[in-house]
Amino acid sequence: MNSPTLVFCRKELRDAFRNRLVLLLIAGMSLVVVLSVVVAAAGFHAKVVDYQSYVKAMQSAGQAENVTAPQLFPLQLLRGAIEYLEIVGSIVAIIIGYSLTAKEKNRGTLRLLFSRPVGGASMAAGKLLSVAVIWFAVIVVLGAIMLASVSLVGGITPSSAEVIKLVIALAFSWMYLMMWTAFSYWLAGRARRLSTALVVGLIVWLVVVLVIPQIGDTMDPDNQVPGGLFKSLQVDKPQEQAVMAHFSGYETTRNDLENTSISKHYERASFAYLGIKDKYNQQSLGLIWRDMWANVTWLIGGLAAALGLAVAYGKKRHLLRKA
């Protein structure tokens, strides 16, 4: 089958492997994943050392220790990896989406391509399909490296249930990266100047990925103290909920602000399934889904909207506009 879509897909895949794009993506992100797991493991080791020192001090004073020993949950070591995919991965996806159109415009090959009986929608679908394959390959390799890193560095082999949760989080990562790629491709096709498309894409990335989540985290009082404000004050969950009930309007505003960021939805869903957020650690898939379905829906909706825009507006009259 040699439809225009598949022809463009094969062309882009050949270009990607010829330019070693896939290998560079895998190598760079794999290094980041391994380093993040090593750093997380070192942080846990420091907690264990502090706990052991505390226990010895209590025993020397003839008192019983009243602090729970730190426990290692393997998937929690992947927090840094998910954050790197959220921030660094998204900007790489923007650059890839931009380059899909920029290289054709810079080479002057768009008019040659459209001299053949092909449409912009077919070209867009083919290019995005090739990127979907590339991101899938990158995510699969990263998933294997995550499992290997957690097992070797953390010293604990994830259970089958944890592997399933990791696969779900990796699927979210694929959707998230594809969304940014399609969004950037749409911008590059719509803008009269390529430089304008890149600047707008980076501004949107800055606001959605960095500014809004940072504002939301800053507005959360529990993030102002390492380990959590309420934990440091030894306030249990019912008391915490009673206190926060007096600030329901403030909390609603903060939550609504965070909901405007698709990156925050990706982070919430991934953190929940990986058990990085203690509330969902070691919980069933059904329980996590009941709390996270809205975030997953936002992520799927964002991907569908970006793909729809990229294909619908990747037409000849838009791509051939001169500055």
C-alpha positions as CSV (number, residue, x, y, z in Angstrom):
1,M,0.0,0.0,0.0
2,N,1.6,3.3,-1.2
3,S,-0.8,5.9,0.0
4,P,0.6,9.5,0.2
5,T,0.4,9.3,4.0
6,L,2.6,6.2,4.2
7,V,5.0,7.5,1.7
8,F,5.6,10.7,3.8
9,C,5.8,8.5,6.9
10,R,8.6,6.3,5.4
11,K,10.4,9.4,4.1
12,E,10.4,11.0,7.5
13,L,11.5,7.8,9.2
14,R,14.4,7.5,6.8
15,D,15.4,11.1,7.4
16,A,15.3,10.6,11.2
17,F,17.5,7.5,11.1
18,R,19.8,9.1,8.6
19,N,20.3,12.1,10.8
20,R,20.5,9.9,13.9
21,L,17.6,11.8,15.5
22,V,16.2,8.6,17.1
23,L,19.5,7.5,18.5
24,L,20.2,11.0,19.9
25,L,16.8,11.1,21.5
26,I,17.2,7.7,23.1
27,A,20.8,8.3,24.2
28,G,20.1,11.8,25.7
29,M,16.8,10.8,27.5
30,S,18.3,7.5,28.7
31,L,21.1,9.3,30.3
32,V,18.7,11.7,32.0
33,V,16.6,8.8,33.3
34,V,19.5,6.9,34.7
35,L,20.9,10.0,36.5
36,S,17.5,10.9,37.9
37,V,17.1,7.4,39.4
38,V,20.6,7.5,40.8
39,V,19.9,10.9,42.5
40,A,16.6,9.6,43.9
41,A,18.3,6.5,45.2
42,A,21.0,8.6,46.8
43,G,18.3,10.7,48.4
44,F,16.6,7.6,49.9
45,H,19.9,6.3,51.2
46,A,20.4,9.6,53.0
47,K,17.0,9.2,54.6
48,V,17.9,5.7,55.8
49,V,21.2,7.0,57.3
50,D,19.3,9.8,59.1
51,Y,16.8,7.3,60.4
52,Q,19.5,4.9,61.7
53,S,21.3,7.8,63.4
54,Y,18.1,8.9,65.0
55,V,17.4,5.3,66.2
56,K,20.9,5.0,67.7
57,A,20.5,8.4,69.5
58,M,17.1,7.3,71.0
59,Q,18.5,4.0,72.1
60,S,21.5,5.7,73.7
61,A,19.1,8.0,75.6
62,G,17.0,5.0,76.7
63,Q,14.0,6.1,74.7
64,A,11.9,4.3,72.1
65,E,12.0,5.6,68.6
66,N,8.6,6.9,67.3
67,V,9.5,7.5,63.7
68,T,8.6,5.0,61.0
69,A,11.5,3.6,59.0
70,P,11.7,4.9,55.4
71,Q,10.5,2.4,52.9
72,L,11.6,2.1,49.3
73,F,9.0,1.8,46.6
74,P,10.7,1.3,43.3
75,L,8.4,3.4,41.0
76,Q,8.8,6.4,43.3
77,L,12.5,6.6,42.1
78,L,11.1,7.7,38.7
79,R,9.8,11.1,39.9
80,G,12.7,12.9,38.4
81,A,12.4,11.0,35.1
82,I,8.8,12.0,34.7
83,E,9.6,15.6,35.5
84,Y,12.4,15.6,32.9
85,L,10.0,14.2,30.3
86,E,7.4,16.9,31.3
87,I,9.9,19.8,30.9
88,V,12.7,18.8,28.6
89,G,10.8,16.2,26.6
90,S,8.1,18.8,25.7
91,I,10.6,21.4,24.4
92,V,12.3,18.7,22.3
93,A,8.8,17.7,21.0
94,I,8.2,21.4,20.0
95,I,11.5,21.5,18.1
96,I,10.7,18.3,16.3
97,G,7.3,19.5,15.3
98,Y,8.7,22.8,14.1
99,S,11.4,21.1,12.1
100,L,8.9,18.9,10.2
101,T,7.7,22.0,8.4
102,A,10.8,24.2,8.6
103,K,13.1,21.8,6.8
104,E,10.7,21.7,3.8
105,K,10.3,25.5,3.7
106,N,14.1,26.1,4.1
107,R,14.9,23.7,1.4
108,G,12.3,25.1,-0.9
109,T,10.8,21.6,-1.5
110,L,7.2,22.4,-0.5
111,R,6.2,23.5,-4.0
112,L,7.9,20.4,-5.5
113,L,5.9,18.2,-3.1
114,F,2.7,19.9,-3.9
115,S,3.3,19.6,-7.6
116,R,2.4,16.0,-7.2
117,P,-1.2,14.8,-6.5
118,V,-0.9,15.0,-2.7
119,G,-2.7,17.1,-0.2
120,G,-1.5,18.9,2.9
121,A,-3.6,16.7,5.1
122,S,-1.9,13.6,3.8
123,M,1.5,15.2,4.3
124,A,0.6,16.2,7.8
125,A,-0.8,12.8,8.7
126,G,2.3,11.0,7.2
127,K,4.8,13.3,9.1
128,L,2.9,13.0,12.4
129,L,2.6,9.2,12.0
130,S,6.4,9.0,11.6
131,V,6.9,11.0,14.7
132,A,4.4,8.8,16.5
133,V,6.5,5.8,15.6
134,I,9.7,7.6,16.7
135,W,8.3,8.6,20.1
136,F,6.9,5.1,20.6
137,A,10.4,3.7,20.0
138,V,11.9,6.2,22.4
139,I,9.3,5.5,25.1
140,V,9.7,1.7,24.8
141,V,13.5,2.0,25.2
142,L,13.1,4.5,28.1
143,G,10.6,2.1,29.8
144,A,13.1,-0.7,29.6
145,I,15.9,1.5,31.0
146,M,13.6,2.7,33.8
147,L,12.9,-0.9,34.9
148,A,16.6,-1.8,34.7
149,S,17.7,1.3,36.6
150,V,15.2,0.9,39.3
151,S,16.2,-2.8,39.7
152,L,19.9,-2.2,39.7
153,V,20.2,1.1,41.5
154,G,17.2,0.7,43.9
155,G,17.9,-3.0,44.5
156,I,14.2,-3.9,44.2
157,T,12.5,-5.6,41.2
158,P,9.1,-4.1,40.4
159,S,6.1,-6.4,40.7
160,S,3.9,-7.2,37.8
161,A,1.3,-4.7,39.1
162,E,4.0,-2.0,39.2
163,V,5.1,-2.8,35.7
164,I,1.5,-2.4,34.5
165,K,1.3,1.0,36.2
166,L,4.7,2.0,34.6
167,V,3.3,1.1,31.2
168,I,0.3,3.3,31.7
169,A,2.5,6.2,32.8
170,L,4.6,5.7,29.7
171,A,1.5,5.7,27.5
172,F,0.7,9.1,29.1
173,S,4.2,10.3,28.2
174,W,3.7,9.2,24.6
175,M,0.5,11.2,24.4
176,Y,2.0,14.2,26.0
177,L,5.0,14.3,23.7
178,M,2.9,13.7,20.6
179,M,0.6,16.6,21.6
180,W,3.4,19.1,21.8
181,T,4.8,17.8,18.5
182,A,1.5,18.2,16.7
183,F,0.9,21.6,18.3
184,S,4.3,22.8,17.1
185,Y,3.7,21.4,13.6
186,W,0.4,23.3,13.4
187,L,2.0,26.5,14.5
188,A,4.8,26.2,11.9
189,G,2.2,25.6,9.2
190,R,0.0,28.5,10.2
191,A,2.6,31.2,10.8
192,R,3.8,33.4,7.9
193,R,7.3,33.4,9.4
194,L,8.9,30.3,10.8
195,S,10.6,32.4,13.5
196,T,7.2,33.6,14.7
197,A,6.0,30.0,15.0
198,L,9.0,29.0,17.0
199,V,8.8,32.0,19.3
200,V,5.1,31.5,19.9
201,G,5.6,27.8,20.6
202,L,8.3,28.5,23.2
203,I,6.1,31.2,24.9
204,V,3.2,28.7,25.1
205,W,5.6,26.1,26.5
206,L,7.0,28.5,29.0
207,V,3.5,29.5,30.3
208,V,2.0,26.0,30.3
209,V,4.9,23.9,31.5
210,L,6.8,26.3,33.8
211,V,4.8,29.4,34.9
212,I,1.3,28.0,35.7
213,P,2.5,24.9,37.5
214,Q,5.1,26.9,39.5
215,I,2.4,29.4,40.5
216,G,0.1,26.6,41.6
217,D,2.9,24.9,43.6
218,T,3.8,28.2,45.2
219,M,0.2,28.8,46.2
220,D,0.0,25.3,47.9
221,P,1.0,25.9,51.6
222,D,2.0,22.2,51.9
223,N,4.8,22.7,49.5
224,Q,6.5,25.5,51.5
225,V,8.2,23.1,53.9
226,P,10.3,20.1,52.9
227,G,8.3,17.0,53.4
228,G,5.0,18.9,53.7
229,L,3.8,21.6,56.1
230,F,1.2,19.4,57.8
231,K,3.6,16.4,58.2
232,S,6.2,18.7,59.8
233,L,3.6,19.9,62.3
234,Q,2.5,16.3,62.9
235,V,-1.0,17.0,61.7
236,D,-3.0,13.9,60.7
237,K,-5.2,13.7,57.6
238,P,-8.6,14.5,59.3
239,Q,-7.1,17.6,61.0
240,E,-5.5,18.7,57.7
241,Q,-8.8,18.4,55.9
242,A,-10.5,20.4,58.7
243,V,-8.0,23.2,58.4
244,M,-8.2,23.3,54.6
245,A,-12.0,23.4,54.8
246,H,-11.6,27.0,56.0
247,F,-9.7,27.8,52.8
248,S,-11.9,26.1,50.3
249,G,-12.2,29.2,48.1
250,Y,-8.5,29.7,48.0
251,E,-7.9,26.0,47.2
252,T,-10.5,26.0,44.5
253,T,-8.8,29.0,42.8
254,R,-5.4,27.3,43.0
255,N,-6.8,24.1,41.6
256,D,-8.6,25.9,38.7
257,L,-5.4,27.7,37.8
258,E,-3.4,24.4,37.7
259,N,-6.2,22.8,35.5
260,T,-5.4,25.3,32.7
261,S,-2.0,23.6,32.3
262,I,-2.0,20.3,30.3
263,S,1.4,19.6,31.7
264,K,-0.1,19.5,35.2
265,H,-2.7,17.0,34.1
266,Y,0.1,14.8,32.7
267,E,2.1,15.1,35.9
268,R,-0.9,14.3,38.2
269,A,-1.9,11.2,36.2
270,S,1.7,9.9,35.9
271,F,2.5,10.6,39.6
272,A,-0.7,8.8,40.7
273,Y,-0.1,5.6,38.7
274,L,3.6,5.5,39.7
275,G,2.7,6.0,43.3
276,I,4.9,9.0,43.6
277,K,2.0,10.7,45.4
278,D,1.7,8.8,48.6
279,K,-2.1,8.8,48.5
280,Y,-2.0,6.4,45.5
281,N,1.0,4.4,46.4
282,Q,0.3,0.6,46.3
283,Q,-3.4,1.3,45.4
284,S,-5.5,-0.5,42.9
285,L,-5.8,0.6,39.3
286,G,-9.5,1.1,39.7
287,L,-9.1,3.5,42.7
288,I,-6.5,5.5,40.8
289,W,-8.6,5.7,37.7
290,R,-11.6,7.0,39.7
291,D,-9.5,10.0,40.9
292,M,-7.5,10.5,37.7
293,W,-10.0,10.0,34.9
294,A,-10.5,13.8,34.5
295,N,-6.8,14.4,34.1
296,V,-6.4,11.5,31.6
297,T,-9.4,12.9,29.7
298,W,-7.8,16.3,29.5
299,L,-4.6,14.7,28.2
300,I,-6.4,12.7,25.5
301,G,-8.5,15.7,24.6
302,G,-5.3,17.8,24.2
303,L,-3.7,15.2,22.0
304,A,-6.8,14.9,19.8
305,A,-7.2,18.7,19.5
306,A,-3.5,19.1,18.5
307,L,-3.6,16.3,16.0
308,G,-6.9,17.7,14.5
309,L,-5.5,21.2,14.1
310,A,-2.2,19.9,12.6
311,V,-4.0,17.8,10.0
312,A,-7.0,20.1,9.3
313,Y,-4.8,23.2,8.9
314,G,-1.8,21.6,7.3
315,K,-3.1,22.5,3.8
316,K,-1.4,23.7,0.7
317,R,-2.6,27.3,0.9
318,H,-1.3,27.7,4.5
319,L,2.1,26.0,3.9
320,L,2.9,27.9,0.7
321,R,2.2,31.3,2.1
322,K,5.1,33.6,1.7
323,A,6.3,36.0,4.4
